[in-house]
């Protein structure tokens, strides 16, 4: 992410999360639900550094 920017990390992560959420209603059994949950976990793991908390605080905190 440091070399290519946040977008290169966020787009695949959000794609995986969206796909996992779309697959949830199609899960017929526990295995399907577990597969969707693992896909969600993978997407969430990929997006962990896309918007670090420090950056969010810096954007919302008043300048001093």
N, CA, C and O atoms as a Tripos MOL2 file, in Angstrom:
@<TRIPOS>MOLECULE
protein
  256   255    64     0     0
PROTEIN
NO_CHARGES

@<TRIPOS>ATOM
      1 N           0.8180   -1.1840    0.0000 N.3       1 UNK1
      2 CA          0.0000    0.0000    0.0000 C.3       1 UNK1
      3 C           0.8690    1.2590    0.0000 C.2       1 UNK1
      4 O           0.4600    2.2860   -0.5420 O.2       1 UNK1
      5 N           2.0490    1.1960    0.5920 N.am      2 UNK2
      6 CA          2.8860    2.3880    0.6690 C.3       2 UNK2
      7 C           3.3640    2.8290   -0.7070 C.2       2 UNK2
      8 O           3.5180    4.0240   -0.9550 O.2       2 UNK2
      9 N           3.5950    1.8900   -1.5890 N.am      3 UNK3
     10 CA          4.1130    2.2330   -2.9180 C.3       3 UNK3
     11 C           3.0260    2.6970   -3.8660 C.2       3 UNK3
     12 O           3.2620    3.5910   -4.6800 O.2       3 UNK3
     13 N           1.8590    2.1210   -3.7840 N.am      4 UNK4
     14 CA          0.8160    2.3920   -4.7740 C.3       4 UNK4
     15 C          -0.3550    3.2000   -4.2470 C.2       4 UNK4
     16 O          -1.1910    3.6360   -5.0380 O.2       4 UNK4
     17 N          -0.4460    3.4140   -2.9660 N.am      5 UNK5
     18 CA         -1.5250    4.2270   -2.4130 C.3       5 UNK5
     19 C          -2.6580    3.4030   -1.8350 C.2       5 UNK5
     20 O          -2.6950    2.1800   -1.9690 O.2       5 UNK5
     21 N          -3.5720    4.0910   -1.1980 N.am      6 UNK6
     22 CA         -4.6940    3.4280   -0.5280 C.3       6 UNK6
     23 C          -5.6850    2.8110   -1.4910 C.2       6 UNK6
     24 O          -6.2900    1.7810   -1.1930 O.2       6 UNK6
     25 N          -5.8530    3.4330   -2.6380 N.am      7 UNK7
     26 CA         -6.8500    2.9300   -3.5780 C.3       7 UNK7
     27 C          -6.5330    1.5040   -4.0200 C.2       7 UNK7
     28 O          -7.4430    0.6880   -4.1730 O.2       7 UNK7
     29 N          -5.2690    1.2000   -4.2240 N.am      8 UNK8
     30 CA         -4.8680   -0.1500   -4.6490 C.3       8 UNK8
     31 C          -5.1410   -1.1830   -3.5630 C.2       8 UNK8
     32 O          -5.2610   -2.3690   -3.8700 O.2       8 UNK8
     33 N          -5.2410   -0.7760   -2.3250 N.am      9 UNK9
     34 CA         -5.5890   -1.6930   -1.2440 C.3       9 UNK9
     35 C          -7.0940   -1.7090   -0.9980 C.2       9 UNK9
     36 O          -7.6650   -2.7550   -0.6910 O.2       9 UNK9
     37 N          -7.7290   -0.5590   -1.1320 N.am     10 UNK10
     38 CA         -9.1460   -0.4540   -0.7720 C.3      10 UNK10
     39 C         -10.0670   -1.0740   -1.8180 C.2      10 UNK10
     40 O         -11.0690   -1.6910   -1.4580 O.2      10 UNK10
     41 N          -9.7570   -0.9260   -3.0930 N.am     11 UNK11
     42 CA        -10.6630   -1.4260   -4.1330 C.3      11 UNK11
     43 C         -10.7970   -2.9560   -4.0770 C.2      11 UNK11
     44 O         -11.9260   -3.4470   -4.0700 O.2      11 UNK11
     45 N          -9.7020   -3.7330   -4.0350 N.am     12 UNK12
     46 CA         -9.8810   -5.1840   -3.9120 C.3      12 UNK12
     47 C         -10.5630   -5.5930   -2.6030 C.2      12 UNK12
     48 O         -11.3600   -6.5310   -2.5760 O.2      12 UNK12
     49 N         -10.2430   -4.8820   -1.5230 N.am     13 UNK13
     50 CA        -10.8570   -5.2120   -0.2390 C.3      13 UNK13
     51 C         -12.3630   -4.9760   -0.2650 C.2      13 UNK13
     52 O         -13.1300   -5.8220    0.1920 O.2      13 UNK13
     53 N         -12.7850   -3.8470   -0.7890 N.am     14 UNK14
     54 CA        -14.2190   -3.5540   -0.8490 C.3      14 UNK14
     55 C         -14.9350   -4.4780   -1.8400 C.2      14 UNK14
     56 O         -16.1010   -4.8200   -1.6450 O.2      14 UNK14
     57 N         -14.2330   -4.8740   -2.8940 N.am     15 UNK15
     58 CA        -14.8130   -5.8330   -3.8420 C.3      15 UNK15
     59 C         -15.0690   -7.1690   -3.1540 C.2      15 UNK15
     60 O         -16.1380   -7.7590   -3.3100 O.2      15 UNK15
     61 N         -14.0830   -7.6460   -2.3900 N.am     16 UNK16
     62 CA        -14.2640   -8.9080   -1.6660 C.3      16 UNK16
     63 C         -15.3740   -8.8080   -0.6310 C.2      16 UNK16
     64 O         -16.1790   -9.7270   -0.4850 O.2      16 UNK16
     65 N         -15.4150   -7.6940    0.0850 N.am     17 UNK17
     66 CA        -16.4770   -7.5300    1.0850 C.3      17 UNK17
     67 C         -17.8570   -7.4740    0.4300 C.2      17 UNK17
     68 O         -18.8150   -8.0550    0.9400 O.2      17 UNK17
     69 N         -17.9520   -6.7790   -0.6910 N.am     18 UNK18
     70 CA        -19.2330   -6.7200   -1.3970 C.3      18 UNK18
     71 C         -19.6560   -8.0770   -1.9250 C.2      18 UNK18
     72 O         -20.8270   -8.4460   -1.8390 O.2      18 UNK18
     73 N         -18.7060   -8.8190   -2.4700 N.am     19 UNK19
     74 CA        -19.0090  -10.1670   -2.9670 C.3      19 UNK19
     75 C         -19.4540  -11.0800   -1.8310 C.2      19 UNK19
     76 O         -20.4030  -11.8500   -1.9810 O.2      19 UNK19
     77 N         -18.7720  -10.9920   -0.7050 N.am     20 UNK20
     78 CA        -19.1390  -11.8190    0.4460 C.3      20 UNK20
     79 C         -20.5450  -11.4830    0.9430 C.2      20 UNK20
     80 O         -21.3130  -12.3820    1.2860 O.2      20 UNK20
     81 N         -20.8800  -10.1990    0.9840 N.am     21 UNK21
     82 CA        -22.2290   -9.8220    1.4110 C.3      21 UNK21
     83 C         -23.2830  -10.2710    0.4040 C.2      21 UNK21
     84 O         -24.4030  -10.6150    0.7840 O.2      21 UNK21
     85 N         -22.9290  -10.2680   -0.8660 N.am     22 UNK22
     86 CA        -23.8790  -10.7330   -1.8830 C.3      22 UNK22
     87 C         -24.0850  -12.2450   -1.7980 C.2      22 UNK22
     88 O         -25.1560  -12.7420   -2.1460 O.2      22 UNK22
     89 N         -23.0810  -12.9740   -1.3440 N.am     23 UNK23
     90 CA        -23.1820  -14.4310   -1.2430 C.3      23 UNK23
     91 C         -23.9130  -14.8930    0.0170 C.2      23 UNK23
     92 O         -24.3590  -16.0390    0.0790 O.2      23 UNK23
     93 N         -24.0410  -14.0430    1.0010 N.am     24 UNK24
     94 CA        -24.6970  -14.4410    2.2530 C.3      24 UNK24
     95 C         -26.1100  -14.9910    2.0590 C.2      24 UNK24
     96 O         -26.4190  -16.0420    2.6210 O.2      24 UNK24
     97 N         -26.9720  -14.3400    1.3010 N.am     25 UNK25
     98 CA        -28.3250  -14.8990    1.1560 C.3      25 UNK25
     99 C         -28.3540  -16.2090    0.3700 C.2      25 UNK25
    100 O         -29.3310  -16.9550    0.4390 O.2      25 UNK25
    101 N         -27.2980  -16.4850   -0.3660 N.am     26 UNK26
    102 CA        -27.2420  -17.7030   -1.1690 C.3      26 UNK26
    103 C         -26.6870  -18.8940   -0.4000 C.2      26 UNK26
    104 O         -26.6980  -20.0150   -0.9090 O.2      26 UNK26
    105 N         -26.2070  -18.6720    0.8050 N.am     27 UNK27
    106 CA        -25.6460  -19.7530    1.6080 C.3      27 UNK27
    107 C         -26.7640  -20.6830    2.0670 C.2      27 UNK27
    108 O         -27.6640  -20.2860    2.8080 O.2      27 UNK27
    109 N         -26.6850  -21.9300    1.6100 N.am     28 UNK28
    110 CA        -27.7310  -22.8970    1.9190 C.3      28 UNK28
    111 C         -27.4490  -23.6680    3.2020 C.2      28 UNK28
    112 O         -28.3690  -24.2240    3.8030 O.2      28 UNK28
    113 N         -26.2100  -23.7080    3.6230 N.am     29 UNK29
    114 CA        -25.8650  -24.4650    4.8200 C.3      29 UNK29
    115 C         -24.7220  -23.7750    5.5550 C.2      29 UNK29
    116 O         -24.3050  -22.6740    5.1940 O.2      29 UNK29
    117 N         -24.2320  -24.4360    6.5800 N.am     30 UNK30
    118 CA        -23.1670  -23.8410    7.3950 C.3      30 UNK30
    119 C         -21.8740  -23.6780    6.6000 C.2      30 UNK30
    120 O         -21.1140  -22.7400    6.8380 O.2      30 UNK30
    121 N         -21.6210  -24.5840    5.6590 N.am     31 UNK31
    122 CA        -20.3960  -24.4750    4.8560 C.3      31 UNK31
    123 C         -20.4250  -23.2190    3.9820 C.2      31 UNK31
    124 O         -19.4140  -22.5290    3.8560 O.2      31 UNK31
    125 N         -21.5560  -22.9280    3.3900 N.am     32 UNK32
    126 CA        -21.6880  -21.7150    2.5840 C.3      32 UNK32
    127 C         -21.5500  -20.4620    3.4210 C.2      32 UNK32
    128 O         -20.9340  -19.4830    2.9980 O.2      32 UNK32
    129 N         -22.1220  -20.4980    4.6000 N.am     33 UNK33
    130 CA        -22.0100  -19.3630    5.5160 C.3      33 UNK33
    131 C         -20.5670  -19.1670    5.9670 C.2      33 UNK33
    132 O         -20.0840  -18.0390    6.0640 O.2      33 UNK33
    133 N         -19.8850  -20.2800    6.2410 N.am     34 UNK34
    134 CA        -18.4820  -20.1970    6.6490 C.3      34 UNK34
    135 C         -17.6130  -19.6610    5.5080 C.2      34 UNK34
    136 O         -16.6910  -18.8800    5.7450 O.2      34 UNK34
    137 N         -17.9030  -20.0760    4.2770 N.am     35 UNK35
    138 CA        -17.1400  -19.5780    3.1300 C.3      35 UNK35
    139 C         -17.3380  -18.0790    2.9550 C.2      35 UNK35
    140 O         -16.3770  -17.3590    2.6860 O.2      35 UNK35
    141 N         -18.5630  -17.6010    3.1030 N.am     36 UNK36
    142 CA        -18.8360  -16.1700    3.0000 C.3      36 UNK36
    143 C         -18.1520  -15.4140    4.1330 C.2      36 UNK36
    144 O         -17.6370  -14.3150    3.9270 O.2      36 UNK36
    145 N         -18.1470  -15.9920    5.3180 N.am     37 UNK37
    146 CA        -17.4940  -15.3470    6.4620 C.3      37 UNK37
    147 C         -15.9850  -15.2740    6.2610 C.2      37 UNK37
    148 O         -15.3620  -14.2770    6.6230 O.2      37 UNK37
    149 N         -15.3900  -16.3250    5.6850 N.am     38 UNK38
    150 CA        -13.9500  -16.2880    5.4230 C.3      38 UNK38
    151 C         -13.6170  -15.2470    4.3560 C.2      38 UNK38
    152 O         -12.5900  -14.5720    4.4400 O.2      38 UNK38
    153 N         -14.4770  -15.1200    3.3630 N.am     39 UNK39
    154 CA        -14.2680  -14.1050    2.3390 C.3      39 UNK39
    155 C         -14.3800  -12.7070    2.9440 C.2      39 UNK39
    156 O         -13.6280  -11.8050    2.5750 O.2      39 UNK39
    157 N         -15.3200  -12.5300    3.8730 N.am     40 UNK40
    158 CA        -15.4320  -11.2520    4.5800 C.3      40 UNK40
    159 C         -14.1780  -10.9700    5.3940 C.2      40 UNK40
    160 O         -13.6890   -9.8410    5.4180 O.2      40 UNK40
    161 N         -13.6650  -11.9800    6.0510 N.am     41 UNK41
    162 CA        -12.4490  -11.8110    6.8440 C.3      41 UNK41
    163 C         -11.2550  -11.4390    5.9880 C.2      41 UNK41
    164 O         -10.4360  -10.6080    6.3800 O.2      41 UNK41
    165 N         -11.1570  -12.0530    4.8200 N.am     42 UNK42
    166 CA        -10.0710  -11.7270    3.9080 C.3      42 UNK42
    167 C         -10.1820  -10.2770    3.4250 C.2      42 UNK42
    168 O          -9.1910   -9.5470    3.4030 O.2      42 UNK42
    169 N         -11.3750   -9.8740    3.0450 N.am     43 UNK43
    170 CA        -11.5840   -8.4980    2.6180 C.3      43 UNK43
    171 C         -11.3180   -7.5010    3.7290 C.2      43 UNK43
    172 O         -10.7470   -6.4360    3.4950 O.2      43 UNK43
    173 N         -11.7300   -7.8450    4.9270 N.am     44 UNK44
    174 CA        -11.4970   -6.9660    6.0680 C.3      44 UNK44
    175 C         -10.0140   -6.8770    6.3780 C.2      44 UNK44
    176 O          -9.5150   -5.8020    6.7100 O.2      44 UNK44
    177 N          -9.3130   -7.9770    6.2770 N.am     45 UNK45
    178 CA         -7.8750   -7.9690    6.5200 C.3      45 UNK45
    179 C          -7.1250   -7.1390    5.4940 C.2      45 UNK45
    180 O          -6.1610   -6.4520    5.8320 O.2      45 UNK45
    181 N          -7.5550   -7.1970    4.2580 N.am     46 UNK46
    182 CA         -6.9060   -6.4070    3.2160 C.3      46 UNK46
    183 C          -7.1460   -4.9150    3.4120 C.2      46 UNK46
    184 O          -6.3050   -4.0930    3.0490 O.2      46 UNK46
    185 N          -8.2830   -4.5690    3.9820 N.am     47 UNK47
    186 CA         -8.6100   -3.1460    4.1410 C.3      47 UNK47
    187 C          -8.1320   -2.5730    5.4630 C.2      47 UNK47
    188 O          -8.4030   -1.4090    5.7590 O.2      47 UNK47
    189 N          -7.4290   -3.3560    6.2610 N.am     48 UNK48
    190 CA         -7.0480   -2.8990    7.5990 C.3      48 UNK48
    191 C          -6.2090   -1.6350    7.5720 C.2      48 UNK48
    192 O          -6.3500   -0.7950    8.4600 O.2      48 UNK48
    193 N          -5.3440   -1.4740    6.5890 N.am     49 UNK49
    194 CA         -4.4980   -0.2940    6.5670 C.3      49 UNK49
    195 C          -4.9580    0.7690    5.5940 C.2      49 UNK49
    196 O          -4.2660    1.7700    5.4080 O.2      49 UNK49
    197 N          -6.1000    0.5790    4.9740 N.am     50 UNK50
    198 CA         -6.5510    1.5160    3.9420 C.3      50 UNK50
    199 C          -6.9260    2.8750    4.5220 C.2      50 UNK50
    200 O          -6.7700    3.8950    3.8500 O.2      50 UNK50
    201 N          -7.4100    2.9030    5.7350 N.am     51 UNK51
    202 CA         -7.7800    4.1640    6.3630 C.3      51 UNK51
    203 C          -7.3780    4.1050    7.8310 C.2      51 UNK51
    204 O          -8.2200    3.8510    8.6930 O.2      51 UNK51
    205 N          -6.0980    4.3370    8.1260 N.am     52 UNK52
    206 CA         -5.6460    4.2250    9.5130 C.3      52 UNK52
    207 C          -6.3290    5.2350   10.4330 C.2      52 UNK52
    208 O          -6.6680    6.3350    9.9950 O.2      52 UNK52
    209 N          -6.5350    4.8780   11.6980 N.am     53 UNK53
    210 CA         -7.2270    5.7690   12.6340 C.3      53 UNK53
    211 C          -6.5530    7.1290   12.7830 C.2      53 UNK53
    212 O          -7.2420    8.1310   12.9730 O.2      53 UNK53
    213 N          -5.2490    7.1880   12.7050 N.am     54 UNK54
    214 CA         -4.5550    8.4650   12.8600 C.3      54 UNK54
    215 C          -4.9840    9.4270   11.7620 C.2      54 UNK54
    216 O          -5.1950   10.6140   12.0100 O.2      54 UNK54
    217 N          -5.1100    8.9070   10.5500 N.am     55 UNK55
    218 CA         -5.5140    9.7490    9.4240 C.3      55 UNK55
    219 C          -6.9210   10.2910    9.6440 C.2      55 UNK55
    220 O          -7.1840   11.4640    9.3770 O.2      55 UNK55
    221 N          -7.8190    9.4510   10.1270 N.am     56 UNK56
    222 CA         -9.1830    9.9130   10.3760 C.3      56 UNK56
    223 C          -9.2020   11.0040   11.4300 C.2      56 UNK56
    224 O          -9.9460   11.9750   11.2990 O.2      56 UNK56
    225 N          -8.3970   10.8620   12.4690 N.am     57 UNK57
    226 CA         -8.3570   11.8630   13.5300 C.3      57 UNK57
    227 C          -7.7890   13.1740   12.9880 C.2      57 UNK57
    228 O          -8.2980   14.2520   13.2920 O.2      57 UNK57
    229 N          -6.7420   13.0740   12.1920 N.am     58 UNK58
    230 CA         -6.1520   14.2760   11.6350 C.3      58 UNK58
    231 C          -7.1120   15.0330   10.7340 C.2      58 UNK58
    232 O          -7.0670   16.2620   10.6710 O.2      58 UNK58
    233 N          -7.9650   14.3250   10.0500 N.am     59 UNK59
    234 CA         -8.9170   14.9790    9.1400 C.3      59 UNK59
    235 C         -10.0750   15.6250    9.8670 C.2      59 UNK59
    236 O         -10.6340   16.6100    9.3830 O.2      59 UNK59
    237 N         -10.4510   15.0880   11.0250 N.am     60 UNK60
    238 CA        -11.6210   15.6010   11.7200 C.3      60 UNK60
    239 C         -11.2660   16.5480   12.8650 C.2      60 UNK60
    240 O         -12.1030   17.3430   13.2920 O.2      60 UNK60
    241 N         -10.0430   16.4700   13.3620 N.am     61 UNK61
    242 CA         -9.6570   17.3250   14.4890 C.3      61 UNK61
    243 C          -9.4010   18.7500   13.9880 C.2      61 UNK61
    244 O          -8.8900   18.9480   12.8860 O.2      61 UNK61
    245 N          -9.7550   19.7160   14.7950 N.am     62 UNK62
    246 CA         -9.4840   21.1050   14.3880 C.3      62 UNK62
    247 C          -7.9890   21.3820   14.3600 C.2      62 UNK62
    248 O          -7.2370   20.8260   15.1620 O.2      62 UNK62
    249 N          -7.5630   22.2190   13.4610 N.am     63 UNK63
    250 CA         -6.1470   22.5830   13.3670 C.3      63 UNK63
    251 C          -5.7650   23.4590   14.5610 C.2      63 UNK63
    252 O          -6.5490   24.2990   15.0030 O.2      63 UNK63
    253 N          -4.5770   23.2590   15.0670 N.am     64 UNK64
    254 CA         -4.1400   24.0460   16.2270 C.3      64 UNK64
    255 C          -3.0140   24.9570   15.8580 C.2      64 UNK64
    256 O          -2.5150   25.6980   16.7050 O.2      64 UNK64
@<TRIPOS>BOND
     1     1     2 1
     2     2     3 1
     3     3     4 2
     4     3     5 am
     5     5     6 1
     6     6     7 1
     7     7     8 2
     8     7     9 am
     9     9    10 1
    10    10    11 1
    11    11    12 2
    12    11    13 am
    13    13    14 1
    14    14    15 1
    15    15    16 2
    16    15    17 am
    17    17    18 1
    18    18    19 1
    19    19    20 2
    20    19    21 am
    21    21    22 1
    22    22    23 1
    23    23    24 2
    24    23    25 am
    25    25    26 1
    26    26    27 1
    27    27    28 2
    28    27    29 am
    29    29    30 1
    30    30    31 1
    31    31    32 2
    32    31    33 am
    33    33    34 1
    34    34    35 1
    35    35    36 2
    36    35    37 am
    37    37    38 1
    38    38    39 1
    39    39    40 2
    40    39    41 am
    41    41    42 1
    42    42    43 1
    43    43    44 2
    44    43    45 am
    45    45    46 1
    46    46    47 1
    47    47    48 2
    48    47    49 am
    49    49    50 1
    50    50    51 1
    51    51    52 2
    52    51    53 am
    53    53    54 1
    54    54    55 1
    55    55    56 2
    56    55    57 am
    57    57    58 1
    58    58    59 1
    59    59    60 2
    60    59    61 am
    61    61    62 1
    62    62    63 1
    63    63    64 2
    64    63    65 am
    65    65    66 1
    66    66    67 1
    67    67    68 2
    68    67    69 am
    69    69    70 1
    70    70    71 1
    71    71    72 2
    72    71    73 am
    73    73    74 1
    74    74    75 1
    75    75    76 2
    76    75    77 am
    77    77    78 1
    78    78    79 1
    79    79    80 2
    80    79    81 am
    81    81    82 1
    82    82    83 1
    83    83    84 2
    84    83    85 am
    85    85    86 1
    86    86    87 1
    87    87    88 2
    88    87    89 am
    89    89    90 1
    90    90    91 1
    91    91    92 2
    92    91    93 am
    93    93    94 1
    94    94    95 1
    95    95    96 2
    96    95    97 am
    97    97    98 1
    98    98    99 1
    99    99   100 2
   100    99   101 am
   101   101   102 1
   102   102   103 1
   103   103   104 2
   104   103   105 am
   105   105   106 1
   106   106   107 1
   107   107   108 2
   108   107   109 am
   109   109   110 1
   110   110   111 1
   111   111   112 2
   112   111   113 am
   113   113   114 1
   114   114   115 1
   115   115   116 2
   116   115   117 am
   117   117   118 1
   118   118   119 1
   119   119   120 2
   120   119   121 am
   121   121   122 1
   122   122   123 1
   123   123   124 2
   124   123   125 am
   125   125   126 1
   126   126   127 1
   127   127   128 2
   128   127   129 am
   129   129   130 1
   130   130   131 1
   131   131   132 2
   132   131   133 am
   133   133   134 1
   134   134   135 1
   135   135   136 2
   136   135   137 am
   137   137   138 1
   138   138   139 1
   139   139   140 2
   140   139   141 am
   141   141   142 1
   142   142   143 1
   143   143   144 2
   144   143   145 am
   145   145   146 1
   146   146   147 1
   147   147   148 2
   148   147   149 am
   149   149   150 1
   150   150   151 1
   151   151   152 2
   152   151   153 am
   153   153   154 1
   154   154   155 1
   155   155   156 2
   156   155   157 am
   157   157   158 1
   158   158   159 1
   159   159   160 2
   160   159   161 am
   161   161   162 1
   162   162   163 1
   163   163   164 2
   164   163   165 am
   165   165   166 1
   166   166   167 1
   167   167   168 2
   168   167   169 am
   169   169   170 1
   170   170   171 1
   171   171   172 2
   172   171   173 am
   173   173   174 1
   174   174   175 1
   175   175   176 2
   176   175   177 am
   177   177   178 1
   178   178   179 1
   179   179   180 2
   180   179   181 am
   181   181   182 1
   182   182   183 1
   183   183   184 2
   184   183   185 am
   185   185   186 1
   186   186   187 1
   187   187   188 2
   188   187   189 am
   189   189   190 1
   190   190   191 1
   191   191   192 2
   192   191   193 am
   193   193   194 1
   194   194   195 1
   195   195   196 2
   196   195   197 am
   197   197   198 1
   198   198   199 1
   199   199   200 2
   200   199   201 am
   201   201   202 1
   202   202   203 1
   203   203   204 2
   204   203   205 am
   205   205   206 1
   206   206   207 1
   207   207   208 2
   208   207   209 am
   209   209   210 1
   210   210   211 1
   211   211   212 2
   212   211   213 am
   213   213   214 1
   214   214   215 1
   215   215   216 2
   216   215   217 am
   217   217   218 1
   218   218   219 1
   219   219   220 2
   220   219   221 am
   221   221   222 1
   222   222   223 1
   223   223   224 2
   224   223   225 am
   225   225   226 1
   226   226   227 1
   227   227   228 2
   228   227   229 am
   229   229   230 1
   230   230   231 1
   231   231   232 2
   232   231   233 am
   233   233   234 1
   234   234   235 1
   235   235   236 2
   236   235   237 am
   237   237   238 1
   238   238   239 1
   239   239   240 2
   240   239   241 am
   241   241   242 1
   242   242   243 1
   243   243   244 2
   244   243   245 am
   245   245   246 1
   246   246   247 1
   247   247   248 2
   248   247   249 am
   249   249   250 1
   250   250   251 1
   251   251   252 2
   252   251   253 am
   253   253   254 1
   254   254   255 1
   255   255   256 2
@<TRIPOS>SUBSTRUCTURE
     1 UNK1         2 RESIDUE 1 A UNK
     2 UNK2         6 RESIDUE 1 A UNK
     3 UNK3        10 RESIDUE 1 A UNK
     4 UNK4        14 RESIDUE 1 A UNK
     5 UNK5        18 RESIDUE 1 A UNK
     6 UNK6        22 RESIDUE 1 A UNK
     7 UNK7        26 RESIDUE 1 A UNK
     8 UNK8        30 RESIDUE 1 A UNK
     9 UNK9        34 RESIDUE 1 A UNK
    10 UNK10       38 RESIDUE 1 A UNK
    11 UNK11       42 RESIDUE 1 A UNK
    12 UNK12       46 RESIDUE 1 A UNK
    13 UNK13       50 RESIDUE 1 A UNK
    14 UNK14       54 RESIDUE 1 A UNK
    15 UNK15       58 RESIDUE 1 A UNK
    16 UNK16       62 RESIDUE 1 A UNK
    17 UNK17       66 RESIDUE 1 A UNK
    18 UNK18       70 RESIDUE 1 A UNK
    19 UNK19       74 RESIDUE 1 A UNK
    20 UNK20       78 RESIDUE 1 A UNK
    21 UNK21       82 RESIDUE 1 A UNK
    22 UNK22       86 RESIDUE 1 A UNK
    23 UNK23       90 RESIDUE 1 A UNK
    24 UNK24       94 RESIDUE 1 A UNK
    25 UNK25       98 RESIDUE 1 A UNK
    26 UNK26      102 RESIDUE 1 A UNK
    27 UNK27      106 RESIDUE 1 A UNK
    28 UNK28      110 RESIDUE 1 A UNK
    29 UNK29      114 RESIDUE 1 A UNK
    30 UNK30      118 RESIDUE 1 A UNK
    31 UNK31      122 RESIDUE 1 A UNK
    32 UNK32      126 RESIDUE 1 A UNK
    33 UNK33      130 RESIDUE 1 A UNK
    34 UNK34      134 RESIDUE 1 A UNK
    35 UNK35      138 RESIDUE 1 A UNK
    36 UNK36      142 RESIDUE 1 A UNK
    37 UNK37      146 RESIDUE 1 A UNK
    38 UNK38      150 RESIDUE 1 A UNK
    39 UNK39      154 RESIDUE 1 A UNK
    40 UNK40      158 RESIDUE 1 A UNK
    41 UNK41      162 RESIDUE 1 A UNK
    42 UNK42      166 RESIDUE 1 A UNK
    43 UNK43      170 RESIDUE 1 A UNK
    44 UNK44      174 RESIDUE 1 A UNK
    45 UNK45      178 RESIDUE 1 A UNK
    46 UNK46      182 RESIDUE 1 A UNK
    47 UNK47      186 RESIDUE 1 A UNK
    48 UNK48      190 RESIDUE 1 A UNK
    49 UNK49      194 RESIDUE 1 A UNK
    50 UNK50      198 RESIDUE 1 A UNK
    51 UNK51      202 RESIDUE 1 A UNK
    52 UNK52      206 RESIDUE 1 A UNK
    53 UNK53      210 RESIDUE 1 A UNK
    54 UNK54      214 RESIDUE 1 A UNK
    55 UNK55      218 RESIDUE 1 A UNK
    56 UNK56      222 RESIDUE 1 A UNK
    57 UNK57      226 RESIDUE 1 A UNK
    58 UNK58      230 RESIDUE 1 A UNK
    59 UNK59      234 RESIDUE 1 A UNK
    60 UNK60      238 RESIDUE 1 A UNK
    61 UNK61      242 RESIDUE 1 A UNK
    62 UNK62      246 RESIDUE 1 A UNK
    63 UNK63      250 RESIDUE 1 A UNK
    64 UNK64      254 RESIDUE 1 A UNK
